[in-house]
Amino acid sequence: MHTLNVEKSRWTAREISLTAAMTAVVFLLTFVPKIPIPLGYAHLGDAAIFVMVCLAGRREALVAACAGSMLADFMGGFPLWIGPTLIIKWAMAETFLHVSDMSNKDFIKSPRTLLALVLACLVMAAGYTAFGAVLYDSLAAGLASAPGLLAEGAVNILAFYGAIKPLEKLFQSRL
């Protein structure tokens, strides 16, 4: 007879607190900064997600990524995007987590890290482009957002490297 180990699925108070704080950071960095780019603006929420995937546990980082981004959609007046955002941010964070090699001491300088960031941003751009085409019933509307989403991905990759460099010793101490 197979029994479920309930202890492994429970959250500690520390994990809940960390996840709540990270959710707030993702929300604020998605909702507040508006960095002008061609065809719109970018935010820094994805850079926060990438940093959190590096420094926190998988479960906490994924919940914070999805919840913070969905909250930004809701508070920003885009509740239609809450469902797609959940799927896209989960896929983006998972892509970064699985492609990168965080067991490497030189993780931050590794070409594999850059590859993981680029692929994660492509997942994000493709996801929002596809959902935009479906939600607005127009492939043209979905495709019109693609250049801005790609630019937003580039901004977040640069912001990730700017944010992770000062935290490099903290990251290496986790290994």
Secondary structure, DSSP 4 states (H G I P E B T S, - for coil): -----GGGGPPPHHHHHHHHHHHHHHHHHHHS--EEETTEEE-SHHHHHHHHHHHS-HHHHHHHHHHHHHHHHHHTT-GGGHHHHHHHHHHHHHHHHHHS-TTSTTGGG-HHHHHHHHHHHHHHHHHHHHHHHHHTT-HHHHHHTHHHHHHHHHHHHHHHHHHHTTTHHHHHHH-
